[in-house]
Amino acid sequence: MKKLMLTIAAVFCLSAVAVHAQDPQKKDTTQQSQNFREDMTVIQSSEIPETLRTTLQDAQYAGWETGTIYTSKAKDSYVVEIKDATTNKSKTFRFDANGKPIE
């Protein structure tokens, strides 16, 4: 009897998890990616710290000079948004105050 009750409880829990995993309401990633702008201000590339400038020399950040650079009010984080002219899509990179990428 205990095994039967335990099995029923396990099936119930697994089905609840499966239903939650198939939630049809997907979050709008565009909305989320633009939320960072609320607390940040646009700055010129000449205003970024040297440590971040060194990091941005990596090939994966090509085009950052013409991108949009944001900083937090406390200047403890930076966001670089690079728009690809051929695909018209943007790539967003986040960095801490020391110029290290934030995942």
Secondary structure, 3 states (H helix, E strand, C coil): CHHHHHHHHHHHHHHHHHHHHCCCCCCCHHHHHHHHHHHEEEECHHHCCHHHHHHCCCHHHCCHHHCEEEEECCCCEEEEEEEECCCCEEEEEEEECCCCEEC
